[in-house]
Structure formats: C-alpha cells, structure tokens
C-alpha cells in the first residue's frame, strides 16, 4: 500500500496542496531554481509537514511529474474531446492547445513537456516517470485513432500507433518553438500539417480533400 493511500483525507489534501504549489513554482522558475523552502512557503505548511510527506526534493519532483501526467490525461478525457475519436475532436484538441498558448502569450510552453526538457537526463527513475507519462498521453491518441479505424473512418492501411506518436511529437515540438518565438504560428503550422496527414487516411473523400485549418480566437490583451 502506498503512503498516499494510507493518508487521512486531510493528509491527502495537504499533500496535494504541496504538489500543486511545487508544480506552479517549477513551471514559473524551473526545477533548479525551486527549493523545498520555496514550496513550503507557497503551500503554507510547516517544515515538519514537508518532511512528513516528502523525504527530499527528488521525491517531491517525482510526485509533481505523476500529478502533471494525471492532469494531462484528465484534460484529454473531457467530454467535448469525444475520446479523440473523430476528426472534429482532433481539430478541437489542436485549437484548445493553440488557444491556451495565446492566452499565456506563448510563455511557459507545455507543463509536462517543460518538465521533460529539464529532467530527462536527471536520473533513470525520473526519466522513466516522464516516459511513462508521455506513454499514457500517447495512449489516448492511439485509442481514439484505433477507434476511428475500426469504425471505418480511417483506411485499413492507417497506422494509429504511428499517427498517435506523430500528433504528440508535433505538439511538443510546436510548443517549444512557439514558446521560443512568442508566436503561435509554429504550433499552428505543425498541427495543421499533422492533422492533414491524419486526414489523408480518411475513407470519406470529402473529409480527405477538405481545406481545413485550425481556427483560434484572438489573444487577450497583455
């Protein structure tokens, strides 16, 4: 039984508050510039509470990785995205991601991707945690694309596993370029290209040849 399962409801809430405070600070400052003391103050807990829930910074970071992975999965399970199992759902997913970057003025990038960029070479266990998180994310696309192929929306020669990996990789690369250039154009371009590739396997001629592009609202004022 994990330590988290053994916690009381109040204990789980405190632990969660610490993790969320750590996640926010890490997103803003990076792992290296976020100390245990910074997290303790942001979460409003005592030093003894910090050490009770997390023995060291490494254990806290691994908890943040797990929580961020859970958050990504839950966001993709929202009903509007229809299990990523339709062309409309895939375009809506892309538009949501572009719109979020606009609202953030292209700062920060992907929360999970940023962790991976900073920690992938940290140690083997941490890299494994990150890889597992991406695998869970990728599985959501694989499930949706397999559903589309089984339903007959995609041709039999479509490879849902390859397309799923392509979608997630396009998102991560596009996010990084958008963060660096402070412009959503790279993200829009790569997602439009990858979605057009997915659509090229459509069994419906109208869908396959449609001139479809991601549409987003204007960015809010800074």
C-alpha positions as CSV (number, residue, x, y, z in Angstrom):
1,X,0.0,0.0,0.0
2,X,1.4,3.4,-0.9
3,X,2.0,6.2,1.6
4,X,-0.7,8.3,-0.2
5,X,-3.3,5.6,0.2
6,X,-2.6,5.4,4.0
7,X,-3.1,9.2,4.4
8,X,-6.2,10.6,6.0
9,X,-8.4,12.9,3.8
10,X,-6.9,15.9,5.5
11,X,-3.4,14.4,4.9
12,X,-4.1,13.8,1.2
13,X,-5.4,17.4,0.8
14,X,-2.2,18.7,2.4
15,X,0.0,16.6,0.3
16,X,-1.9,17.6,-2.8
17,X,-1.6,21.3,-1.9
18,X,2.2,20.9,-1.6
19,X,2.4,19.1,-5.0
20,X,0.3,21.8,-6.7
21,X,2.4,24.6,-5.2
22,X,5.6,22.9,-6.3
23,X,4.2,22.4,-9.8
24,X,3.3,26.1,-10.2
25,X,6.7,27.2,-8.9
26,X,8.6,24.7,-11.1
27,X,6.6,25.9,-14.2
28,X,7.4,29.5,-13.4
29,X,11.1,29.1,-12.3
30,X,12.3,25.7,-13.3
31,X,13.3,22.8,-11.1
32,X,16.8,24.1,-10.3
33,X,15.5,27.4,-9.1
34,X,12.7,26.0,-6.9
35,X,13.8,25.0,-3.4
36,X,11.9,22.9,-0.8
37,X,11.7,26.1,1.3
38,X,10.1,27.9,-1.6
39,X,7.5,25.2,-1.9
40,X,6.9,25.1,1.9
41,X,6.1,28.8,1.9
42,X,3.9,28.7,-1.2
43,X,1.9,25.7,0.2
44,X,1.6,27.3,3.7
45,X,2.9,24.2,5.5
46,X,5.4,23.7,8.2
47,X,8.9,22.1,7.8
48,X,7.8,19.0,9.6
49,X,4.8,18.6,7.3
50,X,7.1,18.9,4.3
51,X,9.4,16.2,5.5
52,X,6.4,14.0,6.6
53,X,5.0,13.9,3.0
54,X,8.3,14.2,1.0
55,X,11.6,12.9,2.3
56,X,13.6,15.1,-0.2
57,X,13.3,17.2,-3.3
58,X,13.6,14.2,-5.6
59,X,10.6,12.5,-4.1
60,X,8.6,15.8,-4.5
61,X,9.7,16.2,-8.1
62,X,8.6,12.6,-8.9
63,X,5.2,13.4,-7.3
64,X,4.9,16.5,-9.4
65,X,5.6,14.5,-12.6
66,X,2.9,12.0,-11.7
67,X,0.4,14.7,-10.9
68,X,1.2,16.6,-14.1
69,X,0.7,13.4,-16.1
70,X,-2.6,12.7,-14.4
71,X,-3.7,16.3,-15.2
72,X,-2.9,15.9,-18.9
73,X,-4.8,12.7,-19.1
74,X,-7.9,14.2,-17.4
75,X,-7.8,17.2,-19.6
76,X,-7.9,14.9,-22.7
77,X,-10.8,13.0,-21.2
78,X,-13.2,15.9,-21.2
79,X,-16.4,15.0,-22.9
80,X,-16.0,17.7,-25.6
81,X,-13.0,15.8,-27.0
82,X,-15.0,12.7,-27.5
83,X,-12.1,10.3,-26.7
84,X,-10.1,11.9,-29.6
85,X,-12.0,9.5,-31.8
86,X,-13.4,11.8,-34.5
87,X,-11.8,14.3,-36.9
88,X,-13.7,17.1,-35.3
89,X,-12.4,16.1,-31.9
90,X,-8.8,16.1,-33.1
91,X,-9.2,19.6,-34.5
92,X,-10.8,20.8,-31.3
93,X,-7.9,19.4,-29.4
94,X,-5.5,21.3,-31.6
95,X,-7.5,24.5,-31.3
96,X,-7.6,24.2,-27.5
97,X,-3.8,23.9,-27.3
98,X,-3.2,26.9,-29.6
99,X,-5.8,29.0,-27.7
100,X,-4.1,28.2,-24.4
101,X,-0.8,29.4,-25.8
102,X,-2.4,32.6,-27.0
103,X,-3.9,33.2,-23.5
104,X,-0.5,32.6,-21.9
105,X,1.1,34.9,-24.5
106,X,3.2,31.9,-25.6
107,X,5.1,31.8,-22.4
108,X,5.9,28.7,-20.5
109,X,5.2,26.0,-23.1
110,X,3.8,22.7,-22.1
111,X,3.9,22.0,-18.4
112,X,4.7,18.3,-18.8
113,X,7.0,18.9,-21.7
114,X,8.9,21.5,-19.8
115,X,9.5,19.0,-17.0
116,X,10.8,16.5,-19.5
117,X,13.1,19.0,-21.1
118,X,14.7,19.9,-17.8
119,X,14.7,16.4,-16.1
120,X,15.0,13.8,-18.8
121,X,18.7,13.4,-18.1
122,X,18.4,13.9,-14.4
123,X,18.4,10.2,-13.4
124,X,17.0,6.9,-14.7
125,X,13.9,6.8,-12.4
126,X,12.9,10.3,-13.3
127,X,13.3,9.7,-17.0
128,X,11.2,6.6,-16.7
129,X,8.5,8.5,-14.9
130,X,8.5,11.1,-17.7
131,X,8.4,8.5,-20.4
132,X,5.5,6.7,-18.7
133,X,3.6,10.0,-18.6
134,X,4.1,10.5,-22.3
135,X,3.1,6.9,-22.9
136,X,-0.2,7.5,-21.1
137,X,-0.8,10.6,-23.1
138,X,0.1,8.9,-26.4
139,X,-2.2,6.0,-25.5
140,X,-5.2,8.4,-25.5
141,X,-4.5,9.2,-29.2
142,X,-3.8,5.6,-30.0
143,X,-7.2,4.6,-28.6
144,X,-9.0,7.3,-30.5
145,X,-7.3,6.6,-33.8
146,X,-7.8,2.8,-33.4
147,X,-11.5,3.5,-32.8
148,X,-11.6,5.6,-35.9
149,X,-10.0,2.9,-38.0
150,X,-12.2,0.2,-36.5
151,X,-15.3,2.3,-37.2
152,X,-14.2,2.8,-40.8
153,X,-13.4,6.5,-40.6
154,X,-9.7,5.7,-41.4
155,X,-8.5,3.3,-44.1
156,X,-7.1,-0.1,-43.1
157,X,-3.6,1.0,-44.0
158,X,-3.6,3.8,-41.4
159,X,-1.2,3.1,-38.5
160,X,-2.9,4.5,-35.4
161,X,0.3,4.0,-33.3
162,X,2.4,6.0,-35.7
163,X,-0.2,8.7,-36.1
164,X,-0.6,9.0,-32.3
165,X,3.2,9.4,-31.8
166,X,3.2,12.0,-34.6
167,X,0.5,14.0,-33.1
168,X,2.1,14.1,-29.7
169,X,5.6,14.8,-31.1
170,X,4.2,17.6,-33.3
171,X,2.5,19.2,-30.3
172,X,5.7,19.1,-28.2
173,X,7.9,20.5,-30.9
174,X,5.4,23.1,-31.8
175,X,5.0,24.2,-28.2
176,X,8.8,24.6,-27.8
177,X,9.0,26.7,-31.0
178,X,6.0,28.8,-30.0
179,X,7.5,29.4,-26.5
180,X,10.8,30.5,-28.0
181,X,9.4,32.7,-30.7
182,X,6.5,34.0,-28.7
183,X,4.3,33.3,-31.7
184,X,1.7,30.5,-32.2
185,X,2.5,30.3,-35.9
186,X,4.9,27.3,-35.4
187,X,2.4,25.4,-33.3
188,X,-0.5,26.1,-35.8
189,X,1.7,25.1,-38.8
190,X,2.9,21.8,-37.3
191,X,-0.5,20.8,-36.0
192,X,-2.2,21.7,-39.3
193,X,0.3,19.6,-41.1
194,X,0.0,16.6,-38.8
195,X,-3.8,16.7,-38.9
196,X,-3.8,16.9,-42.7
197,X,-1.6,13.8,-42.6
198,X,-4.2,12.0,-40.4
199,X,-7.0,13.2,-42.6
200,X,-5.2,11.8,-45.7
201,X,-6.2,8.4,-44.4
202,X,-9.9,9.2,-44.2
203,X,-12.2,6.9,-46.1
204,X,-14.6,9.8,-46.8
205,X,-13.4,11.8,-49.9
206,X,-15.0,15.0,-48.6
207,X,-13.1,14.8,-45.4
208,X,-9.8,13.8,-47.0
209,X,-9.8,16.7,-49.5
210,X,-11.4,19.3,-47.3
211,X,-9.4,22.6,-46.9
212,X,-9.5,22.5,-43.1
213,X,-7.3,24.6,-40.8
214,X,-7.1,25.3,-37.1
215,X,-9.1,28.4,-36.1
216,X,-8.5,30.3,-32.9
217,X,-9.7,33.4,-31.2
218,X,-7.5,36.5,-30.8
219,X,-5.1,36.6,-27.9
220,X,-6.3,38.6,-24.9
221,X,-4.5,41.9,-24.1
222,X,-1.3,41.6,-22.1
